[in-house]
Amino acid sequence: MNEPVRVLIADDESLVRAGLHAIVAAEPDLAVVGEAATGVEAVARARELRPDLVLMDVRMPGLNGIEATAQLLREPSGSPKVLVVTTFENDEYVYDALRAGAHGFLLKRARADEMVHAIRTVARGDSLLFPTAIRDLALSRVPARERSRELRTRIDRLTAREQEVLRLITAGLSNTEIAERTALGPETVKTHVARVLGKLGVRDRTQAVIAAYESGFATTGRGSGWE
């Protein structure tokens, strides 16, 4: 039997922590190993307890969830997955947390089954991708005049097929869906995705989507507006 996913819950509201704790603890494959009420405490507890995943509130006093996420992901001995928790999907803190390396975000109003699915998705190494929300946040935060030339240069160096794969990643498609759309085999798609991430110098699909918008490669959403 596999060991349960070890989860640390970081939120400055005790009621929110209690609710998340109850949801996580009810699942046999998940386990709460600790809680934190501040960003500083979250970093310290993560270093002490070595959780597999941290549910990180983005708005906490002192050290916020963005800075705490960045600190955790710089740990030389290995870092946990980070799933940021927020009240509003258009919270600019969410975008900054994703840029800092968070693997996805979760709304506090989400249903219990949605929260559990999100935790399992991130714990197994997949990004929790909400392309529309990332698009809206990116376009509101990065005006055309501030688009990254360095990122655009990296994207321009991708092959035509790799650029196509990046467009489909940005539209929120999974590897299976990309394979169906392009008539490529699943392993071939997996290889292309790995090459795209490597050439862009990003860790996961979420970071690739951010790069696509911050470079100006993507300007709207699925099916239209590609530059």
N, CA and C of each residue as an Amber inpcrd file, in Angstrom:
protein
   681
   0.8370000  -1.2010000   0.0000000   0.0000000   0.0000000   0.0000000
   0.8680000   1.2450000   0.0000000   0.5630000   2.2000000  -0.8620000
   1.3380000   3.4200000  -0.9470000   1.1250000   4.2780000   0.2960000
   2.1780000   5.0170000   0.6530000   2.0630000   5.9400000   1.7730000
   1.1400000   7.0930000   1.3840000   0.3550000   7.6240000   2.3310000
  -0.5260000   8.7560000   2.0030000   0.2720000  10.0090000   1.6850000
  -0.3270000  10.8790000   0.8950000   0.2800000  12.1770000   0.5850000
   0.2570000  13.0240000   1.8530000   1.4070000  13.5220000   2.2420000
   1.5330000  14.2860000   3.4830000   1.3170000  15.7680000   3.1780000
   0.3130000  16.3590000   3.8210000  -0.1300000  17.7120000   3.4950000
   0.0700000  18.6540000   4.6840000   0.6310000  19.8190000   4.4210000
   0.7320000  20.9040000   5.3950000  -0.2540000  21.9910000   4.9870000
  -1.0540000  22.4820000   5.9340000  -2.0670000  23.4900000   5.6530000
  -1.6210000  24.8180000   6.2440000  -1.5000000  25.8510000   5.3950000
  -1.0640000  27.1740000   5.8350000  -2.1340000  28.2100000   5.5030000
  -2.7610000  28.7590000   6.5320000  -3.7830000  29.7950000   6.3540000
  -3.9130000  30.5490000   7.6660000  -4.0780000  31.8610000   7.5820000
  -4.1470000  32.6480000   8.8150000  -5.5200000  32.6060000   9.4740000
  -6.5130000  32.0020000   8.8330000  -7.8410000  31.8880000   9.4160000
  -8.0360000  30.4770000   9.9710000  -8.2920000  30.3880000  11.2640000
  -8.4070000  29.0880000  11.9140000  -9.5740000  28.2700000  11.3650000
 -10.6840000  28.9230000  11.0100000 -11.8290000  28.2040000  10.4730000
 -11.5040000  27.5820000   9.1110000 -10.7440000  28.3110000   8.3020000
 -10.3410000  27.7800000   7.0000000  -9.4170000  26.5840000   7.1960000
  -8.4630000  26.7100000   8.1050000  -7.5630000  25.5850000   8.3810000
  -8.3480000  24.3650000   8.8440000  -9.3230000  24.5910000   9.7220000
 -10.1170000  23.4770000  10.2360000 -10.9090000  22.8060000   9.1210000
 -11.4780000  23.6230000   8.2240000 -12.2420000  23.0620000   7.1170000
 -11.3770000  22.2550000   6.1760000 -10.2150000  22.7960000   5.8200000
  -9.2980000  22.0790000   4.9430000  -8.7880000  20.8080000   5.6170000
  -8.5070000  20.9190000   6.9000000  -8.0280000  19.7520000   7.6490000
  -9.0450000  18.6170000   7.5900000 -10.3130000  18.9590000   7.8110000
 -11.3630000  17.9370000   7.8060000 -11.4860000  17.2680000   6.4440000
 -11.3860000  18.0740000   5.3780000 -11.5120000  17.5380000   4.0210000
 -10.3530000  16.5950000   3.7070000  -9.1470000  17.0230000   4.0280000
  -7.9580000  16.2180000   3.7240000  -7.9350000  14.9450000   4.5700000
  -8.2030000  15.0890000   5.8630000  -8.1120000  13.9490000   6.7820000
  -9.1480000  12.8730000   6.4920000 -10.2210000  13.2210000   5.7910000
 -11.2760000  12.2480000   5.4870000 -10.8850000  11.2830000   4.3790000
  -9.7730000  11.5740000   3.6720000  -9.3450000  10.7390000   2.5540000
  -8.2490000   9.7670000   2.9830000  -8.3960000   8.4890000   2.6880000
  -7.4070000   7.5050000   3.1410000  -6.0190000   7.6650000   2.5170000
  -5.9630000   8.2990000   1.3520000  -4.6690000   8.4590000   0.6840000
  -4.0290000   9.8110000   0.9610000  -4.6350000  10.6100000   1.8530000
  -4.0980000  11.9150000   2.2170000  -3.9610000  11.9860000   3.7330000
  -2.9930000  12.7630000   4.2170000  -2.8060000  12.9120000   5.6590000
  -2.3140000  14.3210000   5.9770000  -2.9040000  14.9540000   6.9610000
  -2.4520000  16.2660000   7.4180000  -1.3180000  16.0630000   8.4130000
  -0.1550000  16.6370000   8.1150000   0.9910000  16.4660000   9.0140000
   1.2310000  17.6940000   9.8710000   0.5520000  18.8100000   9.5420000
   0.7420000  20.0160000  10.3320000  -0.0290000  21.1870000   9.7790000
  -0.0500000  22.2700000  10.5600000  -0.7240000  23.4970000  10.1590000
   0.1760000  24.6860000  10.4580000  -0.0860000  25.7870000   9.7640000
   0.6590000  27.0250000   9.9920000  -0.2870000  28.2050000   9.8060000
  -0.0760000  29.2680000  10.5940000  -0.9600000  30.4240000  10.5410000
  -0.3150000  31.6300000   9.8620000   0.9730000  31.5450000   9.5490000
   1.6820000  32.6280000   8.8710000   2.6270000  32.0510000   7.8340000
   3.0990000  32.9320000   6.9580000   4.0540000  32.4780000   5.9680000
   5.3540000  32.0120000   6.5830000   5.8280000  32.7410000   7.5970000
   7.0680000  32.3590000   8.2790000   6.9130000  30.9860000   8.9060000
   5.7660000  30.7700000   9.5530000   5.5140000  29.4740000  10.1760000
   5.3910000  28.3780000   9.1240000   4.7900000  28.7040000   7.9810000
   4.6440000  27.7070000   6.9160000   6.0070000  27.2260000   6.4390000
   6.9320000  28.1500000   6.2340000   8.2780000  27.7670000   5.7880000
   8.9710000  26.9220000   6.8450000   8.8690000  27.3550000   8.1070000
   9.5210000  26.6210000   9.1890000   8.9350000  25.2230000   9.3560000
   7.6120000  25.1130000   9.3110000   6.9580000  23.8150000   9.4800000
   7.2600000  22.8900000   8.3030000   7.3260000  23.4720000   7.1010000
   7.6490000  22.6570000   5.9330000   9.0620000  22.0980000   6.0390000
   9.9850000  22.9110000   6.5190000  11.3620000  22.4410000   6.6890000
  11.4440000  21.3550000   7.7620000  10.6140000  21.4890000   8.7810000
  10.6200000  20.5210000   9.8820000   9.9220000  19.2160000   9.5140000
   8.7600000  19.3260000   8.8690000   7.8970000  18.1610000   8.6560000
   8.0900000  17.4820000   7.3020000   8.7070000  18.1880000   6.3530000
   8.9490000  17.6630000   5.0060000   7.6740000  17.1110000   4.3670000
   6.6210000  17.9280000   4.2290000   5.3820000  17.4510000   3.6010000
   5.5840000  17.2360000   2.1060000   4.6900000  16.4560000   1.5260000
   4.7110000  16.2890000   0.0710000   4.0800000  17.4920000  -0.6170000
   3.1290000  18.1190000   0.0650000   2.3700000  19.2150000  -0.5510000
   1.9670000  20.2120000   0.5240000   1.9990000  21.4900000   0.1530000
   1.5460000  22.5610000   1.0450000   0.3420000  23.2500000   0.4250000
  -0.7490000  23.3260000   1.1930000  -1.8830000  24.1690000   0.8180000
  -1.5770000  25.5470000   1.3750000  -1.2800000  26.5030000   0.4980000
  -0.7150000  27.7950000   0.9120000  -1.6760000  28.9400000   0.6170000
  -2.1870000  29.5640000   1.6650000  -2.9870000  30.7750000   1.4900000
  -2.0790000  31.8600000   0.9120000  -2.5610000  32.6120000  -0.0700000
  -1.6880000  33.6270000  -0.6710000  -1.6210000  34.9070000   0.1430000
  -2.6530000  35.1670000   0.9490000  -2.6880000  36.4110000   1.7230000
  -2.5780000  36.1000000   3.2110000  -1.3570000  36.2280000   3.7240000
  -1.1070000  36.0340000   5.1440000  -0.2610000  37.1920000   5.6610000
  -0.3830000  37.5170000   6.9460000   0.3930000  38.6430000   7.4900000
   1.8840000  38.3470000   7.5010000   2.6760000  39.4280000   7.4240000
   4.1220000  39.2550000   7.4260000   4.5940000  38.6940000   6.1060000
   5.0760000  37.4900000   6.1260000   5.5170000  36.8070000   4.9130000
   4.2950000  36.2150000   4.2220000   3.9470000  36.7400000   3.0420000
   2.7390000  36.2300000   2.3790000   3.0230000  34.9120000   1.6640000
   1.9580000  34.3380000   1.0920000   2.0890000  33.0360000   0.4630000
   3.0050000  33.0210000  -0.7470000   3.1050000  34.1520000  -1.4310000
   3.9980000  34.2440000  -2.5930000   5.4460000  34.0900000  -2.1580000
   5.8260000  34.8930000  -1.1550000   7.2000000  34.8620000  -0.6810000
   7.5210000  33.5230000  -0.0210000   6.5410000  32.9820000   0.7050000
   6.7530000  31.6820000   1.3430000   6.9440000  30.5900000   0.2880000
   6.1480000  30.6460000  -0.7700000   6.2890000  29.6780000  -1.8650000
   7.6760000  29.7670000  -2.4910000   8.1090000  30.9950000  -2.7780000
   9.4280000  31.1850000  -3.3890000  10.5290000  30.6270000  -2.4960000
  10.4150000  30.8490000  -1.1870000  11.4280000  30.3310000  -0.2660000
  11.4460000  28.8110000  -0.2610000  10.2700000  28.2070000  -0.2190000
  10.1980000  26.7430000  -0.1800000  10.7720000  26.1210000  -1.4420000
  10.5160000  26.7380000  -2.5850000  10.9600000  26.1570000  -3.8450000
  12.4460000  26.3830000  -4.0990000  13.0780000  27.1590000  -3.2320000
  14.5370000  27.3390000  -3.3170000  15.2790000  26.3890000  -2.3810000
  14.5390000  25.5470000  -1.6700000  15.1840000  24.6480000  -0.7140000
  16.1540000  23.7030000  -1.4230000  17.4200000  23.6870000  -1.0240000
  18.3940000  22.8320000  -1.7060000  18.1600000  21.3450000  -1.4860000
  17.4920000  21.0070000  -0.3990000  17.2880000  19.5920000  -0.0840000
  15.9920000  19.0380000  -0.6600000  15.3360000  19.8030000  -1.5140000
  14.0850000  19.3430000  -2.1040000  12.9120000  20.1090000  -1.5440000
  11.9640000  20.4120000  -2.3820000  10.8420000  21.2380000  -1.9680000
   9.5230000  20.4950000  -2.1660000   8.5100000  20.8530000  -1.3640000
   7.1940000  20.2420000  -1.5440000   6.4710000  20.8590000  -2.7360000
   5.4510000  20.1830000  -3.2060000   4.5440000  20.8050000  -4.1530000
   3.7670000  21.8980000  -3.4050000   3.4130000  22.9600000  -4.1010000
   2.6500000  24.0430000  -3.4690000   1.3860000  24.2940000  -4.2710000
   0.2630000  24.2280000  -3.5800000  -1.0380000  24.5240000  -4.1630000
  -1.5790000  25.7290000  -3.4160000  -1.6450000  26.8880000  -4.0830000
  -2.0730000  28.0880000  -3.3850000  -3.5910000  28.1220000  -3.2700000
  -4.0510000  28.6800000  -2.1750000  -5.4760000  28.7410000  -1.8700000
  -5.8950000  30.1980000  -1.8240000  -6.9850000  30.5190000  -2.5050000
  -7.4020000  31.9100000  -2.6070000  -8.9110000  32.0360000  -2.5940000
  -9.3890000  33.2310000  -2.2860000 -10.8310000  33.4910000  -2.2850000
 -11.3300000  33.8100000  -3.6780000 -10.5120000  34.5320000  -4.4540000
 -10.9280000  34.9850000  -5.7810000  -9.9250000  34.5380000  -6.8400000
 -10.4310000  34.0150000  -7.9660000  -9.5370000  33.5470000  -9.0180000
  -8.8100000  34.6800000  -9.7260000  -9.3480000  35.9220000  -9.6110000
  -8.6810000  37.0590000 -10.2570000  -7.7570000  37.7980000  -9.2950000
  -7.4140000  37.1670000  -8.2050000  -6.4920000  37.7460000  -7.2270000
  -5.1000000  37.8380000  -7.8480000  -4.5540000  39.0540000  -7.8950000
  -3.2310000  39.2130000  -8.5070000  -2.1630000  38.4480000  -7.7340000
  -2.4000000  38.1730000  -6.4660000  -1.4580000  37.3850000  -5.6810000
  -1.3220000  35.9780000  -6.2610000  -2.4100000  35.4570000  -6.8140000
  -2.3720000  34.1120000  -7.4050000  -1.3720000  34.0760000  -8.5480000
  -1.4390000  35.0640000  -9.4070000  -0.5270000  35.1050000 -10.5530000
   0.9240000  35.1750000 -10.0940000   1.1770000  36.0070000  -9.0830000
   2.5360000  36.1240000  -8.5670000   2.9980000  34.8170000  -7.9370000
   2.0660000  34.1150000  -7.2790000   2.4330000  32.8240000  -6.6920000
   2.7580000  31.7960000  -7.7750000   1.9810000  31.8040000  -8.8600000
   2.2630000  30.8990000  -9.9690000   3.6050000  31.2310000 -10.6090000
   3.8900000  32.5100000 -10.7410000   5.2000000  32.9090000 -11.2790000
   6.3250000  32.4750000 -10.3560000   6.0400000  32.4640000  -9.0540000
   7.0560000  32.0640000  -8.0820000   7.2910000  30.5590000  -8.0930000
   6.3800000  29.8100000  -8.7370000   6.5890000  28.3750000  -8.8700000
   5.5030000  27.4900000  -8.3110000   4.4070000  28.0760000  -7.8050000
   3.3050000  27.2510000  -7.3120000   2.7750000  26.3790000  -8.4410000
   2.2910000  25.2090000  -8.0980000   1.8600000  24.2300000  -9.1000000
   0.4110000  24.4150000  -9.5310000  -0.2940000  25.3200000  -8.9030000
  -1.6800000  25.5780000  -9.2590000  -2.3630000  26.3390000  -8.1520000
  -3.6390000  26.6480000  -8.3460000  -4.3670000  27.3320000  -7.2860000
  -5.7330000  26.7120000  -7.0920000  -6.2660000  26.9420000  -5.9010000
  -7.5120000  26.3290000  -5.4790000  -8.3700000  27.3970000  -4.8280000
  -9.6360000  27.4620000  -5.2080000 -10.5490000  28.4380000  -4.6170000
 -11.1030000  27.9130000  -3.2990000 -11.1950000  28.7880000  -2.3130000
 -11.6990000  28.3740000  -1.0080000 -13.1600000  27.9410000  -1.0730000
 -13.8790000  28.4080000  -2.0760000 -15.2900000  28.0220000  -2.2000000
 -15.4750000  26.7220000  -2.9890000 -14.3870000  26.1090000  -3.4110000
 -14.4840000  24.8560000  -4.1740000 -15.1270000  23.7660000  -3.3160000
 -15.7750000  22.8370000  -3.9880000 -16.3670000  21.7060000  -3.2840000
 -15.2650000  20.7940000  -2.7320000 -15.6210000  20.0020000  -1.7500000
 -14.6430000  19.1120000  -1.1300000 -14.0250000  18.1620000  -2.1470000
 -14.8480000  17.6100000  -3.0480000 -14.3060000  16.6710000  -4.0310000
 -13.3720000  17.3680000  -5.0130000 -13.6420000  18.6420000  -5.3190000
 -12.7580000  19.4030000  -6.2000000 -11.4170000  19.6610000  -5.5110000
 -11.4610000  19.9610000  -4.2180000 -10.2280000  20.1860000  -3.4710000
  -9.3730000  18.9250000  -3.4260000 -10.0180000  17.7950000  -3.1550000
  -9.3000000  16.5270000  -3.0840000  -8.6850000  16.1820000  -4.4440000
  -9.4480000  16.3970000  -5.4990000  -8.9310000  16.1420000  -6.8550000
  -7.7160000  17.0220000  -7.1360000  -7.7950000  18.2890000  -6.7440000
  -6.6820000  19.2120000  -6.9720000  -5.4340000  18.7580000  -6.2190000
  -5.6130000  18.3600000  -4.9820000  -4.4770000  17.9080000  -4.1750000
  -3.8390000  16.6720000  -4.8030000  -4.6510000  15.7280000  -5.2090000
  -4.1130000  14.5070000  -5.8230000  -3.4140000  14.8130000  -7.1420000
  -3.9910000  15.7190000  -7.9330000  -3.4010000  16.0800000  -9.2230000
  -2.0080000  16.6560000  -9.0420000  -1.8780000  17.6110000  -8.1360000
  -0.5880000  18.2560000  -7.9040000   0.3920000  17.2900000  -7.2290000
  -0.1050000  16.4790000  -6.3160000   0.7710000  15.5470000  -5.5910000
   1.4280000  14.5400000  -6.5180000   0.7270000  14.1530000  -7.5790000
   1.3290000  13.1650000  -8.4870000   2.2420000  13.8110000  -9.5350000
   2.4210000  15.1260000  -9.4240000   3.3880000  15.8000000 -10.2750000
   2.8090000  16.5530000 -11.4430000   1.4870000  16.6310000 -11.5400000
   0.8480000  17.3690000 -12.6220000   0.5070000  18.7870000 -12.1690000
   0.4890000  19.7060000 -13.1140000   0.0850000  21.0730000 -12.7960000
  -1.4310000  21.1720000 -12.8280000  -1.9600000  22.0030000 -11.9420000
  -3.3960000  22.2570000 -11.9310000  -3.6080000  23.5200000 -12.7480000
  -4.0130000  23.3240000 -13.9990000  -3.9980000  24.4190000 -14.9620000
  -5.3920000  24.9860000 -15.2030000  -5.5210000  26.2960000 -15.0090000
  -6.7520000  27.0030000 -15.3290000  -6.4000000  28.0610000 -16.3770000
  -6.3750000  27.6680000 -17.6580000  -5.8340000  28.5710000 -18.6840000
  -6.5730000  29.8930000 -18.8120000  -7.8980000  29.8970000 -18.6470000
  -8.6380000  31.1460000 -18.7940000  -8.2650000  32.1310000 -17.6940000
  -8.1870000  31.6380000 -16.4580000  -7.8250000  32.5090000 -15.3470000
  -6.3990000  33.0330000 -15.5080000  -5.4720000  32.1570000 -15.9070000
  -4.0920000  32.5940000 -16.1020000  -4.0190000  33.6170000 -17.2230000
  -4.7830000  33.3780000 -18.3100000  -4.8170000  34.3310000 -19.4190000
  -5.2670000  35.7030000 -18.9410000  -6.3820000  35.7440000 -18.2220000
  -6.9260000  37.0310000 -17.7810000  -5.9600000  37.7470000 -16.8520000
  -5.3430000  36.9910000 -15.9360000  -4.3870000  37.6000000 -15.0230000
  -3.1500000  38.0930000 -15.7630000  -2.6650000  37.2740000 -16.7010000
  -1.4590000  37.6490000 -17.4400000  -1.6860000  38.8980000 -18.2820000
  -2.8030000  38.9460000 -18.9930000  -3.0510000  40.0690000 -19.8820000
  -3.3080000  41.3530000 -19.1070000  -3.8260000  41.2230000 -17.8890000
  -4.0570000  42.4190000 -17.0790000  -2.7820000  42.8940000 -16.3990000
  -1.8470000  41.9670000 -16.1670000  -0.6240000  42.3160000 -15.4570000
   0.5310000  42.6670000 -16.3740000   0.5040000  42.1880000 -17.6210000
   1.6490000  42.3720000 -18.5070000   1.1950000  43.0720000 -19.7910000
   1.1730000  44.4070000 -19.8080000   0.7940000  45.1070000 -21.0350000
   1.7800000  44.8480000 -22.1570000   1.3530000  45.1320000 -23.3700000
   2.1630000  44.8100000 -24.5510000   3.5690000  45.3930000 -24.4740000
   3.6810000  46.5860000 -23.9390000   5.0010000  47.2360000 -23.9380000
   5.9840000  46.5660000 -22.9810000   5.4780000  45.7230000 -22.0810000
   6.3480000  45.0910000 -21.1070000   6.5560000  43.6020000 -21.3710000
   6.1400000  43.1290000 -22.5350000   6.2980000  41.7120000 -22.8320000
   7.7770000  41.3410000 -22.9040000   8.0610000  40.1270000 -22.4940000
   9.4410000  39.6910000 -22.3790000  10.0240000  39.3210000 -23.7380000
  11.0350000  40.0490000 -24.1600000  11.7140000  39.7290000 -25.4170000
  12.5200000  38.4470000 -25.2790000  13.0700000  38.2330000 -24.0850000
  13.8660000  37.0190000 -23.8750000  12.9910000  35.7770000 -24.0350000
  11.8070000  35.8020000 -23.4180000  10.9010000  34.6600000 -23.5510000
  10.4600000  34.4770000 -24.9900000  10.1820000  35.5900000 -25.6770000
   9.7390000  35.4760000 -27.0620000  10.8440000  34.9010000 -27.9430000
  12.0850000  35.2580000 -27.6510000  13.2100000  34.6970000 -28.4070000
  13.2840000  33.1850000 -28.2110000  13.0760000  32.7420000 -26.9750000
  13.1000000  31.2990000 -26.7080000  11.9730000  30.5920000 -27.4550000
  10.8000000  31.2100000 -27.4670000   9.6690000  30.5930000 -28.1550000
   9.9030000  30.5660000 -29.6610000  10.4860000  31.6160000 -30.1950000
  10.7640000  31.6670000 -31.6280000  11.7470000  30.5740000 -32.0410000
  12.5390000  30.1010000 -31.1020000  13.5130000  29.0560000 -31.3980000
  12.8990000  27.6540000 -31.3500000  11.6610000  27.5490000 -30.8860000
  10.9800000  26.2600000 -30.9080000  10.6740000  25.8660000 -32.3420000
  10.6170000  24.5740000 -32.5950000  10.2030000  24.1250000 -33.9200000
   8.7170000  24.4310000 -34.1110000   8.2500000  24.3380000 -35.3430000
   6.8340000  24.5930000 -35.6190000   5.9440000  23.6470000 -34.8210000
   6.3390000  22.3840000 -34.7320000   5.5470000  21.4220000 -33.9730000
   5.5490000  21.7670000 -32.4860000   6.6920000  22.1700000 -31.9590000
   6.7730000  22.5330000 -30.5450000   5.9360000  23.7710000 -30.2500000
   5.9150000  24.7190000 -31.1820000   5.0600000  25.8920000 -30.9930000
   3.5860000  25.4940000 -31.0040000   3.2360000  24.5610000 -31.8630000
   1.8610000  24.0720000 -31.8860000   1.4970000  23.4280000 -30.5560000
   2.4040000  22.6370000 -30.0160000   2.1680000  21.9910000 -28.7250000
   2.0280000  23.0350000 -27.6240000   2.8550000  24.0720000 -27.6670000
   2.7560000  25.1410000 -26.6720000   1.3950000  25.8330000 -26.7570000
   0.9030000  26.0760000 -27.9670000  -0.4190000  26.6870000 -28.1210000
  -1.5030000  25.8250000 -27.4760000  -1.3810000  24.5190000 -27.6610000
  -2.3880000  23.6110000 -27.1250000  -2.2660000  23.4870000 -25.6050000
  -1.0500000  23.5260000 -25.0880000  -0.8640000  23.5610000 -23.6340000
  -1.5160000  24.8230000 -23.0730000  -1.2840000  25.9440000 -23.7470000
  -1.8220000  27.2180000 -23.2810000  -3.3460000  27.2210000 -23.3160000
  -3.9160000  26.4540000 -24.2310000  -5.3710000  26.3350000 -24.3070000
  -5.9240000  25.3760000 -23.2580000  -5.0320000  24.7430000 -22.4740000
  -5.4670000  23.8870000 -21.3920000  -5.6080000  22.4170000 -21.7360000
  -5.1200000  21.9960000 -22.8980000  -5.2700000  20.6050000 -23.2990000
  -4.2650000  19.7060000 -22.5750000  -4.7070000  18.5100000 -22.2330000
  -3.8280000  17.5050000 -21.6410000  -3.0080000  16.8400000 -22.7380000
  -2.0370000  16.0180000 -22.3410000  -1.2540000  15.2930000 -23.3450000
  -2.1390000  14.4210000 -24.2150000  -3.1250000  13.7670000 -23.6020000
  -4.0410000  12.9140000 -24.3640000  -4.8220000  13.7340000 -25.3810000
  -5.3150000  14.8850000 -24.9690000  -6.0720000  15.7520000 -25.8800000
  -5.1870000  16.3090000 -26.9840000  -3.9380000  16.6270000 -26.6450000
  -3.0030000  17.1110000 -27.6700000  -2.7430000  16.0050000 -28.6890000
  -2.5920000  14.7790000 -28.2100000  -2.3690000  13.6540000 -29.1170000
  -3.5460000  13.4960000 -30.0720000  -4.7500000  13.6270000 -29.5560000
  -5.9370000  13.5070000 -30.4050000  -6.0130000  14.6460000 -31.4110000
  -5.6620000  15.8470000 -30.9840000  -5.7450000  17.0150000 -31.8610000
  -4.7020000  16.9710000 -32.9700000  -3.5200000  16.4450000 -32.6580000
  -2.4030000  16.4910000 -33.6050000  -2.1590000  15.1740000 -34.3200000
  -2.8800000  14.1180000 -33.9220000  -2.6770000  12.7710000 -34.4770000
  -1.2830000  12.2400000 -34.1780000  -0.6890000  12.7080000 -33.0760000
   0.5990000  12.1880000 -32.6290000   0.3610000  11.1310000 -31.5570000
   1.3390000  10.2550000 -31.3720000   1.2450000   9.2750000 -30.3090000
   1.4630000   9.9210000 -28.9500000   0.9010000   9.3540000 -27.8900000
   1.0430000   9.9240000 -26.5470000   2.4950000  10.1170000 -26.1200000
   3.3560000   9.1600000 -26.4230000   4.7580000   9.2750000 -26.0380000
   5.4560000  10.3930000 -26.8170000   5.0580000  10.5530000 -28.0810000
   5.6290000  11.6340000 -28.8830000   5.2220000  12.9870000 -28.3180000
   3.9550000  13.1040000 -27.9260000   3.4820000  14.3510000 -27.3160000
   4.2490000  14.6240000 -26.0300000   4.4270000  13.5840000 -25.2220000
   5.1620000  13.7340000 -23.9680000   6.5710000  14.2470000 -24.2230000
   7.1970000  13.7310000 -25.2710000   8.5440000  14.1770000 -25.6300000
   8.5360000  15.6380000 -26.0540000   7.5580000  16.0210000 -26.8840000
   7.4700000  17.4170000 -27.3310000   7.2420000  18.3590000 -26.1480000
   6.3700000  17.9620000 -25.2240000   6.1010000  18.8010000 -24.0580000
   7.3780000  18.9830000 -23.2480000   8.1180000  17.9090000 -23.0430000
   9.3680000  17.9900000 -22.2860000  10.3640000  18.9230000 -22.9780000
  10.4180000  18.8590000 -24.2990000  11.3330000  19.7320000 -25.0390000
  10.9110000  21.1910000 -24.9420000   9.6070000  21.4320000 -25.0000000
   9.1050000  22.8080000 -24.8650000   9.4880000  23.3730000 -23.4990000
   9.2450000  22.6080000 -22.4500000   9.5820000  23.0730000 -21.1030000
  11.0790000  23.3200000 -20.9820000  11.8720000  22.4100000 -21.5160000
  13.3170000  22.5480000 -21.4280000  13.8340000  23.7710000 -22.1760000
  13.3390000  23.9790000 -23.3980000  13.8140000  25.1100000 -24.1980000
  13.3630000  26.4520000 -23.6210000  12.2050000  26.4530000 -22.9590000
  11.7320000  27.6990000 -22.3470000  12.3670000  27.9340000 -20.9810000
  12.9800000  26.8870000 -20.4270000  13.5960000  27.0200000 -19.1170000
  12.5750000  27.1050000 -17.9980000  11.4520000  26.3960000 -18.1650000
  10.4000000  26.4240000 -17.1510000  10.2070000  25.0270000 -16.5760000
   9.5960000  24.9680000 -15.3890000   9.4990000  23.7000000 -14.6840000
   8.2920000  22.8750000 -15.0850000   7.1720000  23.5340000 -15.3990000
   5.9410000  22.7830000 -15.6430000   5.0340000  23.5190000 -16.6190000
   3.8530000  22.9650000 -16.8580000   2.9210000  23.5070000 -17.8370000
   2.4130000  24.8900000 -17.4380000   2.1790000  25.0860000 -16.1490000
   1.7250000  26.3910000 -15.6880000   2.7320000  27.4630000 -16.0500000
   4.0130000  27.1930000 -15.8000000   5.0580000  28.1520000 -16.1340000
   5.1380000  28.3770000 -17.6470000   4.8630000  27.3350000 -18.4270000
   4.8710000  27.4750000 -19.8870000   3.7430000  28.3970000 -20.3530000
   2.5740000  28.2530000 -19.7430000   1.4420000  29.1100000 -20.1010000
   1.7580000  30.5730000 -19.7660000   2.3200000  30.7960000 -18.5990000
   2.7030000  32.1570000 -18.2140000   3.7040000  32.7240000 -19.2130000
   4.6800000  31.9100000 -19.6060000   5.6780000  32.3650000 -20.5810000
   5.0210000  32.7220000 -21.9120000   4.0280000  31.9300000 -22.3250000
   3.3500000  32.1890000 -23.5960000   2.6660000  33.5510000 -23.5910000
   2.0540000  33.9030000 -22.4820000   1.3750000  35.2010000 -22.4020000
   2.3430000  36.3480000 -22.1570000   3.3310000  36.1260000 -21.3070000
   4.2590000  37.2190000 -20.9950000   5.1560000  37.5590000 -22.1770000
   5.2940000  36.6440000 -23.1130000   6.1030000  36.8960000 -24.3030000
   5.2890000  37.5300000 -25.4290000   3.9470000  37.4690000 -25.3000000
   3.0970000  37.9350000 -26.3900000   2.8050000  36.8490000 -27.4110000
   3.3440000  35.6480000 -27.2160000   3.0690000  34.5350000 -28.1270000
   1.5810000  34.2150000 -28.1280000   0.9680000  34.2330000 -26.9650000
  -0.4810000  34.0570000 -26.8500000  -1.0800000  35.3740000 -26.3880000
  -2.1790000  35.7530000 -26.9870000  -2.8020000  37.0270000 -26.6260000
  -4.2450000  36.8940000 -26.2110000  -4.9020000  35.7980000 -26.5770000
  -6.2790000  35.6050000 -26.1350000  -6.4250000  34.1900000 -25.6260000
  -7.3330000  33.4400000 -26.1590000  -7.5720000  32.1000000 -25.6370000
  -7.6390000  31.0720000 -26.7300000  -8.3610000  30.0030000 -26.4670000
  -8.4230000  28.8630000 -27.3610000  -8.9370000  29.2640000 -28.7420000
  -8.1260000  28.9600000 -29.7480000  -8.6290000  29.0370000 -31.1100000
  -8.5250000  30.3670000 -31.8150000  -8.1350000  31.4300000 -31.1170000
  -8.0530000  32.7130000 -31.8100000  -7.0260000  33.6020000 -31.1320000
  -6.5730000  34.5850000 -31.8790000  -5.7200000  35.5960000 -31.3000000
  -4.2730000  35.2050000 -31.1440000  -3.8410000  34.1240000 -31.7730000
  -2.4330000  33.7370000 -31.6480000  -1.5960000  34.6090000 -32.5680000
  -0.4710000  35.0490000 -32.0080000   0.4040000  35.8860000 -32.8160000
   1.4180000  35.0170000 -33.5670000
